[in-house]
């Protein structure tokens, strides 16, 4: 699979729902943000929830003690809380309410409840569910299906919302019971609150995934041991030691699980131990079964399970919050370490750029150190519509030349002026096959080099011959900063090069000036002394240049000088030096040429004079002991002889003036 990603000068900010230090964090949705849609068809999911609600209600009604009216557990309250917290439309809510009320009334009637109590209990469940849903969304923003609680504070808000909701529902149900029996059932009210609150808390945490797996690694063996020990302990207490009231020690098992295992495991453990207590009590075993009053018995069982659940959740979420903070601290420390390393890399790269004689070569080498790439090249426009490599670093980096108009990744990155990273060029539609094959590239990162006025001056390409999945954020930042600084360095280097050329070149013709001539002739004379090879000088003068200037104009005269400089240069070798001597005069050094060879060169130059003009050339050969100025003076004398002889000729000097004495 090919991955193409753009990266900027700033690292991308971490999203609120990302892996941070091994944990998954959740943030409050932005105001006005749409709620996530529930999966599946809304009507189908409502029917499924209704079926589950009905089944759990039947299970709960079968836990009514003999001679009692209240069930020991009410798992349907937790199912309803999960059901109504799933995102729904207004029409979906109306359907959900109908599907909750109708089966609820029918199940109550079928299990012996009076019509008044059946309707009251069902409506109480609906009211407490709606109230819990509203309070959860208001007091625990961001918490919901798949969005975990963030710490003990949100757990306290969840417990408060749960307590208020089940209390209101309990008041409605207890009021109906009091109306029918003419007595105030405070114990019934407390039992309703305990059993429904426990169901909403535990089933809600499990079904809505309000607790995370935490940052801890799964300890499957220890979890199985904890469940086995807990099952054995509850069996011993409720089945074997029923007369010995040591039930208060059982929450120690919950503390063990909360301190050692994942938070989700804590919820499952609380459900497991609560179920154990209810099942044993329902069958007449354990200390709670000894209580004669069935409502008090139910209250004690639910109170025991609720205390264990709250203790477990408080410890687990507090531990998760602490672990999350420690993970964040470690993450920030790692970020700081990476930033320090990036700053050190950038400082070293900038230092090497400032100290390097060739900024472009130093830029490629520094980029390779930062990215760890197998090769780096710097592509710049050549002024003729192509991107060519001006510098490169790495083994096997062949010259690059890609037309800017060509639909390639390289050209696209240059045209857009944006950073671009491609993890796999194999089969990529925008990859240049010849360039990919020539360099053996698999992954590539392009970083534009942008000038101060926002123009893309070049493209820095880092290439890898093995696949790189992604480019780290800190590397992107360092690359962007380095490229920005390199643009200034390249501009300075180009300016210095221009100044160096201007210091040695004639501004009109581009030929060597007097300064460059003096340096070149000094070296050529020294070479001639060492090698014993001949060295000849020529002095060239364009004939009747003043008249041409006066009749054609100075601009035409400048054009003639430029065209002559180009034509004369075309007659020479690379080792020859042609300089503008002044006005319409030029001077030429021909290493390795005798007067005969120099005459031939001079005649070629005379034949190449443009615009139908002519020139006269004087030739003189250097002899040991002579300076360059003395040889030019001999050529000047020969030039004047040619002028006197009618111009458009080559004259070789045979004079041998005495060398200038050295003081």
C-alpha positions, 0 to 999 in steps of 0.5 A, spaced: 500 500 500 502 506 498 502 512 503 502 519 501 502 524 506 503 532 506 507 535 512 508 542 514 513 546 518 509 545 525 508 538 527 501 536 527 497 536 534 495 530 537 488 529 537 483 528 543 482 521 541 489 518 540 494 513 544 498 517 549 503 514 553 499 507 552 492 510 554 487 512 550 484 519 552 477 522 551 475 529 551 469 533 551 466 534 544 465 541 541 459 545 543 454 543 537 458 537 534 453 532 532 453 526 536 456 519 533 450 515 530 448 509 533 450 503 529 445 498 525 438 500 524 435 504 529 428 500 529 432 493 529 437 496 535 430 498 539 427 491 538 433 488 540 434 492 546 427 491 548 428 484 548 434 484 552 430 488 557 424 484 557 429 478 559 433 481 564 426 483 567 424 476 567 430 474 571 430 479 576 423 478 577 425 470 579 429 473 584 423 475 589 424 471 595 419 467 598 413 471 601 416 478 598 414 483 593 421 486 591 426 482 587 433 482 590 436 484 583 434 489 577 438 488 571 433 491 567 435 498 570 442 497 567 440 495 561 435 501 560 440 505 562 445 503 556 439 502 552 437 510 552 444 512 552 445 510 545 444 516 540 437 516 538 433 521 534 426 524 537 422 519 533 427 513 536 426 515 543 418 515 543 419 508 540 424 506 545 419 509 551 414 505 548 418 498 547 420 499 555 413 500 558 409 495 554 413 489 556 415 492 563 407 492 565 406 485 562 412 482 565 410 485 572 403 483 571 405 476 569 409 475 575 404 477 580 404 484 581 397 488 581 396 493 575 397 499 579 404 496 581 406 494 575 404 501 571 408 504 577 414 500 577 415 500 569 413 508 569 418 509 575 424 505 571 422 509 565 423 516 569 429 514 572 432 512 566 431 518 562 433 522 568 440 518 569 441 519 561 440 527 562 444 528 568 450 523 565 450 528 559 450 534 563 455 532 569 459 528 565 460 531 558 464 527 553 462 520 557 458 515 554 458 509 549 465 508 548 467 514 552 471 512 558 470 516 565 476 521 566 478 520 574 474 519 580 471 526 580 467 524 574 465 517 577 463 521 583 458 525 578 456 518 575 454 516 582 450 522 584 447 522 577 445 515 579 443 516 586 438 522 584 435 518 578 434 511 582 431 515 588 426 519 584 424 512 581 424 509 587 419 515 590 414 514 584 414 506 585 414 507 593 408 512 593 404 507 589 406 501 593 404 506 599 397 508 596 395 500 595 398 498 602 396 504 606 403 504 609 410 508 608 415 503 605 421 506 607 425 500 606 422 498 600 424 505 597 431 504 600 431 497 597 429 500 590 435 505 590 440 500 592 438 494 587 437 499 581 443 504 583 447 498 583 444 495 576 445 502 573 452 503 575 455 496 574 451 494 567 452 502 565 459 501 566 460 495 562 455 496 557 457 503 555 464 502 556 465 507 561 471 504 564 477 503 560 482 497 560 487 502 563 495 503 561 496 496 565 498 490 561 493 484 561 494 479 567 490 473 565 493 468 570 492 473 575 485 475 573 483 468 573 486 466 580 482 472 583 475 470 580 477 463 583 479 465 589 473 470 590 468 464 588 471 460 593 471 465 598 463 467 597 462 460 597 465 459 604 462 465 607 455 464 604 454 456 604 459 453 609 460 459 614 453 462 614 453 463 621 460 466 622 459 474 620 465 475 616 462 478 610 465 485 611 472 482 609 470 480 602 471 487 599 478 486 600 478 481 594 475 487 590 481 491 593 486 486 590 483 486 583 482 494 583 489 495 585 492 489 580 488 488 574 485 492 569 479 497 570 474 493 566 476 487 570 474 490 576 467 491 573 466 484 571 469 482 578 464 486 582 458 483 577 461 476 579 461 477 586 454 481 587 451 475 583 454 470 588 451 474 594 444 474 590 444 467 588 446 464 595 442 469 599 436 467 594 437 460 595 437 461 603 444 461 604 449 466 607 448 471 613 443 475 609 438 469 608 438 469 616 434 476 616 427 475 616 424 481 613 425 480 605 426 487 604 431 488 609 434 482 606 434 485 599 437 491 602 443 488 605 445 484 599 445 490 595 448 494 600 454 489 600 455 489 593 454 496 592 460 498 597 464 493 594 463 496 587 464 503 589 470 501 593 473 497 587 471 503 582 474 509 586 481 505 587 481 503 579 479 510 576 484 513 581 489 508 579 488 509 572 488 517 573 495 516 576 497 512 571 495 516 566 498 522 569 505 518 569 504 516 562 503 523 560 509 526 564 513 520 561 510 522 554 512 530 555 519 528 557 520 524 551 517 529 547 522 534 550 528 529 549 526 529 542 526 536 541 532 537 545 535 532 540 532 535 534 535 542 536 542 539 537 541 536 530 539 543 527 544 547 531 550 542 528 546 542 521 546 550 521 553 550 524 556 546 518 552 550 513 555 557 515 562 554 515 561 550 509 564 553 502 559 550 498 552 551 502 548 546 497 553 540 498 553 542 506 545 542 506 545 535 502 549 532 507 546 535 513 539 533 511 542 526 510 544 526 518 537 528 520 533 524 516 537 518 516 536 517 508 540 513 503 541 519 499 539 527 498 539 531 492 537 538 491 533 540 485 533 547 482 530 550 476 535 551 470 531 556 467 529 552 461 523 549 464 527 543 468 529 541 475 536 539 475 540 537 481 545 542 483 548 538 489 547 531 492 550 526 497 550 519 498 552 513 494 549 512 487 546 519 487 546 520 479 544 527 476 537 528 476 533 532 470 525 532 471 521 537 467 517 542 471 511 540 467 511 533 467 506 530 472 511 527 477 511 527 484 517 531 484 514 536 479 508 537 483 512 538 490 515 543 487 509 547 483 505 546 490 511 549 494 509 544 500 512 538 503 511 531 501 512 524 503 511 518 500 512 512 503 512 507 497 513 509 490 512 502 487 507 503 483 505 510 485 502 513 479 506 520 480 513 517 480 518 517 475 520 510 473 526 512 470 528 516 476 526 511 481 529 506 477 536 510 477 536 511 484 533 505 487 528 509 491 522 506 495 521 512 500 522 519 498 521 526 502 520 532 499 522 539 502 521 545 498 527 551 499 523 557 499 526 564 499 524 570 503 519 572 498 515 566 498 518 563 492 520 556 491 528 556 490 529 549 490 527 542 492 530 538 497 529 530 496 531 525 501 531 518 498 531 511 502 532 504 498 528 501 503 521 503 505 520 508 511 513 508 514 512 515 516 517 521 517 517 523 525 514 530 526 520 532 529 524 531 523 519 535 519 520 541 523 528 540 523 527 539 515 523 545 515 527 550 519 533 547 516 531 549 509 528 556 511 535 557 513 539 554 507 535 558 502 538 564 506 545 561 505 544 559 498 542 566 496 548 569 500 552 564 496 549 566 489 551 573 491 558 572 493 559 568 487 556 573 483 560 578 486 566 574 485 565 574 478 564 581 478 570 582 481 574 578 475 570 579 469 568 585 465 561 587 466 560 588 458 563 582 455 563 578 461 571 577 459 576 577 464 578 584 466 585 587 468 585 584 475 583 577 472 588 578 467 594 579 471 593 573 476 592 569 470 598 571 466 602 570 473 600 563 473 602 562 466 609 565 466 610 561 472 608 554 469 612 556 462 618 557 467 617 550 470 615 546 463 619 550 458 613 550 454 612 556 449 607 562 451 605 567 446 600 574 448 596 577 443 593 584 443 587 585 439 584 592 436 577 592 433 579 597 426 575 603 426 571 602 432 570 609 433 567 611 427 562 605 427 560 608 434 559 614 431 555 612 425 551 606 429 551 609 436 554 607 442 548 601 443 550 598 437 558 599 439 556 595 445 553 590 442 559 589 437 564 588 443 559 583 446 558 579 439 566 579 438 567 577 445 563 571 444 566 569 437 573 570 439 572 565 445 569 560 440 576 560 437 579 558 443 581 553 448 579 552 455 586 554 457 587 560 453 585 567 457 581 572 453 581 579 457 578 586 455 584 591 455 580 597 455 575 600 450 575 596 443 582 593 445 583 585 448 589 581 450 590 574 449 594 569 453 596 562 449 599 557 453 603 552 449 603 556 443 609 559 439 608 565 435 606 560 429 601 557 433 599 564 435 598 567 428 594 561 426 589 563 432 589 570 431 587 569 423 581 565 426 579 570 430 580 576 425 575 571 420 570 571 426 569 578 427 562 580 427 558 585 423 562 585 417 568 589 421 575 587 422 581 587 427 588 588 427 592 583 432 599 584 434 603 577 437 609 576 441 612 570 444 614 570 452 621 569 453 625 567 460 626 574 464 620 578 461 614 580 465 607 579 462 607 587 461 613 587 457 610 581 452 604 585 451 608 592 450 612 588 444 605 585 442 603 593 442 608 595 437 606 589 432 599 592 433 601 599 431 605 596 425 599 592 423 595 599 423 600 602 419 600 597 414 593 598 413 589 594 418 586 587 418 592 583 419 596 579 424 603 582 425 608 578 429 613 581 433 621 579 433 623 584 438 627 582 444 627 588 449 631 587 455 628 585 461 626 590 466 631 590 472 629 587 479 631 592 484 
